[in-house]
Amino acid sequence: MDLTQRNVFSVSYFRQSSGKEPVKDWIRSFSKNDRKVIGEDIKAAQLRWPAGMPIVKKVDTDLWEVRSTVSHDQRARIFVTVFDRDIVLLHGFIKKTSKIPLSDLNVAKRRRDLVQRGYP
């Protein structure tokens, strides 16, 4: 079965009014191997949505994190929301403790709310 026949979601980056795509820039800051790991995890979420643990974890209403382990056992996380069959990559960060940093969560929630209102 090809992808056009499957229940596949599209993936897009949150775009700021300036045109910047912060998650795309964040991913580009990683090594080639780490970018590949992150990309494969995003693709797994896309092809198996709603994917569960260990790849995707729900963190709030209409907000999930795609979970990747990159070099040096760093825990890369990308907050996503789903809008009109599109998985929107909202915010990326390296998780250093067991709790999600409130500042990162707040960024993701603000962006989620913008996406859910149809922005941009």
N, C-alpha and C positions, 0 to 999 in steps of 0.2 A: 504494500500500500504506500503510495507516495504521500508527501506532506500535504498536498492539496486536498486529500481525502480524509485526513486525520483532524482531530479536534485540537489544532495547534493555535496557540496564541502568538501574536506578534510581540516584539520587544522594542521598546524605544527608551530614549534618555530624556529625563526631565530637562527642559530648556528654559534658562532664565530669560527675562525680557531683553537682556543684553545679547542674547544668542549663545551664550556659553552653556556648555553641557558639563556640569561639575563631575558627574560620575565617569563620563568618558575620559576627562582629564585625569581623574584619580586613577583609573585603571591603567592609563598610559604611563603612570609613574612607576609601575612594577616592571620587573624583568620579563623577558619574553616567556619564560617557563611559567612564571606566576600568572601572567595575563592569560596563558592557555588554560590553566587550572580554573581561574575565575570564569572565563568564557565557557568552559565545559559545564560548570555548575549552573550558569545562567541558562545554557541550552537545555540542560536536564530539567530545570524548572519549566522552561517554555514547552518542552515536548510532553511533560507529564503533569501539567497543571491540573488540579491542585496537588503539587508534589508535597510530600511531608518530610519529616526528619529522615535522615540527617541533613538534607540539602536545604529545605525550607522550613522556617518556623514562624508561626503567627505571633506577632508581638502587640497588636492593637487592632481596632476596628479598621478593616481595609488596609492593613499594613503588615507586611511580612518581611523577614530577612532571608536573603539567599546567603548561605554559609559556605565559606571556602577556607581551606587550610593551605597556606602558601609557604614559601621558604622560611626556615627557622621556626616552624610551627606557629607562625603568626596566624591569627584568626581574622581573616578579611570578611567583612559583612557589608552587604548592599541591601538597603531598605527598598522595598518595591510596593507598588499598589497595582491593582488591576482596574482598568477602566475601558469599557467597550472592547473586550477581548484583546486588550493590549496590556502587557506587563511593562509598567513604567519604572525605570531605575531612578530612584529619587536621591539617594545619598549613600556614599561609601565611607567606611572607616575601618581601622584596625581595632579590634576588641582586645583590651588588655586586662580586664577584670571579668568576673562572672556577671556583673550587672552591665546593662547598656547605659553608657553615659547619657545623662539627661539632655545635655546640649545636642548630641547627635540625634536623639529621639525627637527633640523639638524641631530640628531642621527637617527631618523626614515628615513629621506631622504637618508642618506648614506647607511643604511641597505637596503632600498627599491631598490636603484640602484644596489647594489650587487646581490640581489635576481633576479632582472630583467635581469642581465647578466648571470644568471645561477649559481651563487655562493651559497653554496659550491658545 
